[in-house]
């Protein structure tokens, strides 16, 4: 998944996505100048966030 896909899925801004990368909360890989994310890593982050909000 690229930046745009992750932002849409998580309903977050590009800046928030950058924060998640910088803080180590969302693993990523770079290819050229683009960041890519594993769908399962995005799902884990989404599940944690839902648990925090609902718990």
Beta strands, then each sheet from edge to edge (+ up, - down):
strand 1: 29-31
strand 2: 34-36
sheet 1: 1+ 2-
end
